[in-house]
Amino acid sequence: MVADHVERLAMAPGQSKLLRSQVDVHRTAVGDPGLCNLLHYSSREVLITGKREGTTRVTFWFKDGAHPPVTCLLHVTADPAADR
């Protein structure tokens, strides 16, 4: 499967970002779990924390089935502002 649109997200190692969805997140996957950690606070809130520098994909599937999966290209870098 090829994603039509890939979101981009940048953060530093140790930095966290809370992502909120308008629909329930059913499942998540991380290409390289050594780069980031995902913590589900609720069915609509997921915290991403960068672990070490690198790039990976994070994919979200939604419970309603009406919304296609969303893939984020995550860059964990010492200078996240440079990736914007």
C-alpha positions as CSV (number, residue, x, y, z in Angstrom):
1,M,0.0,0.0,0.0
2,V,1.3,3.4,-0.9
3,A,0.1,6.4,1.2
4,D,-1.3,9.3,-0.8
5,H,-0.2,11.8,1.8
6,V,2.4,11.5,4.5
7,E,2.5,13.9,7.5
8,R,5.9,15.1,8.7
9,L,6.8,15.5,12.3
10,A,10.1,16.5,13.8
11,M,11.3,16.3,17.4
12,A,14.5,16.1,19.5
13,P,15.5,13.0,21.5
14,G,13.6,13.2,24.8
15,Q,11.0,15.6,23.5
16,S,7.3,14.5,23.5
17,K,4.3,15.6,21.4
18,L,0.7,14.8,22.2
19,L,-1.4,14.0,19.1
20,R,-5.1,14.3,19.2
21,S,-7.5,12.6,16.8
22,Q,-11.1,13.5,16.0
23,V,-11.9,9.8,15.7
24,D,-10.8,6.8,17.8
25,V,-7.4,5.3,17.0
26,H,-7.7,1.6,16.6
27,R,-4.1,0.6,16.1
28,T,-0.6,2.1,15.7
29,A,2.7,0.9,14.3
30,V,6.2,2.2,14.4
31,G,8.7,1.2,11.7
32,D,11.7,1.5,14.1
33,P,10.6,1.3,17.8
34,G,14.2,2.2,18.8
35,L,13.6,5.8,17.6
36,C,10.3,6.7,19.4
37,N,7.9,5.5,22.0
38,L,4.1,5.7,21.7
39,L,1.8,5.9,24.7
40,H,-2.0,5.8,24.2
41,Y,-3.6,8.1,26.9
42,S,-7.0,7.5,25.5
43,S,-8.6,6.2,22.3
44,R,-8.1,9.7,20.8
45,E,-4.8,10.8,22.3
46,V,-1.3,9.4,21.6
47,L,1.9,10.7,23.0
48,I,5.0,10.3,20.9
49,T,8.4,10.6,22.6
50,G,11.7,10.7,20.6
51,K,14.3,8.3,21.9
52,R,17.3,8.7,19.6
53,E,18.2,10.4,16.3
54,G,16.9,8.9,13.1
55,T,13.8,8.7,10.8
56,T,10.9,6.3,10.9
57,R,7.3,6.0,9.9
58,V,4.4,6.0,12.4
59,T,1.1,4.7,11.1
60,F,-2.4,5.2,12.7
61,W,-5.5,3.2,11.9
62,F,-8.9,4.4,12.9
63,K,-11.7,2.5,14.5
64,D,-14.6,3.9,12.4
65,G,-13.3,2.3,9.2
66,A,-14.3,5.5,7.3
67,H,-11.0,7.2,7.7
68,P,-7.9,5.8,5.8
69,P,-4.8,5.1,7.8
70,V,-2.5,8.1,8.4
71,T,1.3,7.8,8.2
72,C,3.7,10.3,9.8
73,L,7.3,10.5,8.8
74,L,9.0,11.2,12.1
75,H,12.4,12.8,12.2
76,V,14.1,12.6,15.6
77,T,17.0,15.1,15.4
78,A,19.0,17.3,17.7
79,D,17.7,20.4,15.8
80,P,14.0,19.7,14.9
81,A,13.5,23.3,13.6
82,A,15.9,22.4,10.7
83,D,13.4,19.8,9.4
84,R,10.5,22.1,9.1
